């Protein structure tokens, strides 16, 4: 197989068959690495989202150059590709807008994400090309995680003044409709890892917010000095239930609500990583994350970032876990949703190191996996893998 290298406005390195290219095949499966001539620039994607035109929006952070610095936080970067993964455009937002968080949120065909300006949370609406349509101040500081909740949005904030984790329902107009705050502890024990997370100079904490299958709101964040999965109805003063980790050294890496109080989950504990394709979490009591067991994966990097999606592949309900291996590849692990059995794996990456940011199901039944690679081993750049439905189906038999 020959390889094609095509240079775009923002150089896209494209890999595919050079003989009689098939447009359908090229759209269903490709690899793209987006390099550029700003060699001292650093780009780290934080999410990918497929738009209505079949293309992709990539939300990322960029290291601000010295002459741009208005704060120590990373700036906001948005890239648009077409359905083939070809670079279309980029948007380097004003350097007063910083610290964006994933995911890109779609409500009624419109796209949103949260970031900060002067430490205050901002909700930005963008169109399918990545152009900013509207900027709205929502109140609160340090946005940490977000999710879609019907026609509204869920937001997790870190209130550094009152030392609280705050979960809110926010309308797409930026107005907070309901909020509840929970103490992280009165002293500064957890401030340092939280600030290092936002400045992207330390470990990225797996903040998360959402709604369980039984209808309870939850957040994965700090409560009483510890990274914990906290359940609430946004009315009661105290949490309905808490699953405690080990300060910032252990806890959930990711949870995906299933039915009732069941979750597909992953956890970490002092470097070790465990996958739990179906676990029932007590959402009405205090429990401990490290008592939940799980399948240990020593091939993953310490305290590995893990992403989970649910998909239907060849008529089969499947849970897909994505993470980073010690060999610097991106690993995909497939589990049967009904039986929780491990049914296959697939590895992405070649020559350069690769790290996963997120994966999503695509409208053609395949997968898109976005991540970071390091050109020449040192320049962080965005990469995008598109896997066809056929490739994903074949992975179910690769153990």
Secondary structure by P-SEA (a helix, b strand, c coil): cbbbbbbcccccccccccccccaaaaaacbbbbbbcccccbbbbbcccccccccbbbbbbccccccccccccbbbbbbbbbccccccccccccccccccccccccccccccccccccccbbbbbbbcccccccccccccccccccccccccbbbbbbbccccccccccccccccccccbbbbbccccccaaaaaaaaaacccccccccccccccbbbbbccccccccccccccccccccccccccccccccccccccccccccccccccccbbbbbccccccccbbbbcccccccccccccccbbbbbbbbbccccbbbbbbbcccccbbbbbbbccccccccccccccccbbbbbcccccccccbbbbbbbbbccccbbbbbbbbbcaaaaaaacccc
